[in-house]
Amino acid sequence: MSETLLRFVVVPVAQIAVVIAALLLIVVYLVLLERKINAFMQVRLGPRRVGWHGLLQTVADVIKLFTKEDITPRHVDRLVFLLAPVVIILPALAAFAVIPFSGGSFRVGSVGVRAWISDVNVGLLYLLAITSLGVFGVVMAGWSSNSKYPMLGGLRSAAQMVSYEVPLGLSVVSILMLAGTASLVGIVQAQESAGRWFLFWTPYPQILGLFLYFVSGVAETNRLPFDLPEAENELVAGFHTEYSGMKFAFFFLAEYINMVLVGCLVAVLFFGGWLPVTFGIPGLREPLSNFFPFWGGAGAMLTGFFWFGLKVFLVLFLYLWMRATYPRYRYDQLMRLGWKVFIPLGLGHVMVTALAILVRRG
Amino acid sequence: MFGTTEMQINMGPQHPSTHGVLRLELKLDGERIVDTRPVIGYLHRGCEKLGEDRTYAQAIVYTDRMDYCAAFAENLVYAEAVERLLGVEVPPRAQYMRVVLAELQRIASHLIWLGTHAMDIGALTVFVYGMREREFILDLFESYCGARLTYNAVRVGGMPEEFPEGWVEEARRFCDVLPSRLDEYHQLLTANRIWLARTRGVGTIDGKTALDWGMTGPCLRGSGVAYDVRKAIPYEAYADLDFDVPIGEAGDTYDRYLCRMEEIRQSRRIVLQALDKLPGGEIRGKVPRRIKPPKGEVYHVNEGPRGELGVYLVSDGSEHAYRCRFRSPNFVNLQALPDMVRGHLVADVVAVIGTLDIVLGCVDR
């Protein structure tokens, strides 16, 4: 009885708590990282007042948002207005249920603990489904605000997120074909047994796939150069113009959590998840997959966190780098890019991948 | 079955990219602009009326407050107009000093334009880079006259002070640094696909229409009309200095961008030449203590960073101008905005406001 309790209640709840806590912490410091990196790219110093080199700046910002008066404008559709932040953040968090953060395992009593909350055999489908729910929050927020700028932002966002879901899905399809499974753990394991990441898969490296996935991911998360729904220079703050205090913080949080999610997925789908960076040298694999051999499975898990974190960080850094470099696309140009360039490219990519699989099988 | 209606949307006066307090009433069909109506006057402070209420020397202070991004140009044109009324000769050294400062001011003003224009289109970094170089110029102005924005650095008949010690070397040092920084901006924007997509063919206006609207400055030259007051009606020492007037072809936002970028280079050339030729001697002409111009009127124009700055003064022989009127290039250029954005998308309005490079202080006066 107690083992059942441990296996089905205590461990999963602890895992969920750890993931959510870690995510919040990561987001807090991702915001700071963004400000710092942007500042350094722009010959500034960034926040420096609160804490050492501004380390507590975002903590202070969060406290400010918490203690701010919670305003609901009179002209809004109350129920939908209040629901929208919840609708936007829940899918963002729920998506992390299937992300494998690391390999290895350790035992608590008789129960083995892995570094993922659950390993669903339709993991990828689940992810595609749940992330596309986020757009509802945006549309609801834009519509219920009953105000013109948010409405324009909401409409832009709906069009943008729906259009870029397609190339995103297409680049995932070829990964599905390569791995032969929709389980994210299975995908990483397929890369492990193949001995190389899908990014470097022969005879057809998935570089185009990565490009499609990443760019569509940036468009999905509404970041520069695709941040049209909240283009502050045109639409003030886009769909969340009327939100303030904690409700605004939810939108903000969801945006950054989604960024982390895209980072995690790029790492899992293309960079081999928790697998170490070996530069193709087989001898390196063993020592690099476990820095703490004396801890066994827990050591392997810790090492996996490191590699996974490194890859996610690289993707996030690219995000921030792009933000500091590029101007913003215009709405119609974005649509044109999505439908006329990315979707044909994605279709072609899937076909080429299929052909390559045939070639490989001989 | 489904009808669509036009949506009226209010942009400004509190909006991040209307460059101050411009208000636009946009009539939208989806995101497409059917009509625009600029509503101005939120920054009206009666500079012209004040110019009639104060003495000629005092009124220079108010010209600072008009185009606060290029206060020196406004100072200069006003002082020159009064000099013409008085019939005062300005000593050559003062003329060259004026040219140096006016061109530095032009560079500073174009850097603000570049930064804000790029930021409106989403390129955040260019803004900070532009501000970095502008800071250098502001420091130069500060060490010359003590102010960083509203200089009041011209006197009727000359200049208030000599350049302080080491100033000329500092100015040269700035001119040495500038080209490499300009290359940096070009690297970030000129060949950037997104920048091209956002500026090419946006806010196009042909030379004839631009002339019909009375547009001047880079906005006119971007449409291929090579009209520059510095060449057409040379004032101060411009006739002795060698510089080109860059013009565009297509008259779109991108051409205006290239024009202004090239103007920064040309201004740097002028500054260097003027510093080389800087003659010695007096810096103030013979001006009576109490400025009482004879009866008469004068209309005087200069090439400001944003276009043709004009001053119309009527003197009734007293210490105050009977009528003082400024021709603001911003005000005139802004009139073309509805024509330039019709049929474009909301995002383009922001780009066109940026490319017109308006300063509301000067529009409303």
Interface residues (C-beta under 8 A of the other chain):
Chain A: N38 M41 Q42 V43 R44 K148 Y149 L152 R156 L224 P225 D227 L228 A231 E232 N233 E234 L235 V236 R323 A324 T325 Y326 P327 R328 Y329 R330 Y331 D332 Q333
Chain B: M7 I9 N10 H15 P16 S17 E31 A118 M119 D120 I121 G122 A123 L124 T125 V128 Y129 R132 L188 L189 N192 I194 W195 A197 R198 L345 V346 A347 D348 V349 V350
